[in-house]
């Protein structure tokens, strides 16, 4: 198991310790899985199968530190008081 620290945003912001694929894996070559296209009985494209390599599992992660939700910033064009609280427009 190769662990690394990763920042996630879903379901809430947090730092997680997650598993990564083995870089020298002969099956997936460090990508964690592969996709295979398949066809129907006439040979036409019918879909894609996604396979996960046994060297890695994407659900193997542990939350280390939940991060606070930061309020959204407003730009100066959106909020007239963001430029210092003064406006040169008349009040009427």
C-alpha positions, 0 to 999 in steps of 0.5 A: 500500500502506497499512501499519500495526503490528498485534499478532497472537496466532497462531501466536505473539504478535508485532508485525507490519507489515500492509497495510490496504485503501485507504479511498477504494477505489471497489470495497470502500469501504475494507472490503477485500472483500465478500460476495455471496449466491447461489442455485440454479436454483430461486432458493433460498439456496445459499451466499455467495461472499467476494471480496477487493478487489485493493487489499488482501491479508490475507496481506501482512504482515511480522513485526517483533518476536516477543513473549514468551509470558507465564505465566498469572496465578493469582488469589487464589481459585485459589492459597492462597499467592497472598495472601502465603504465609499461610493460617489453615487448620489443616494437618490 
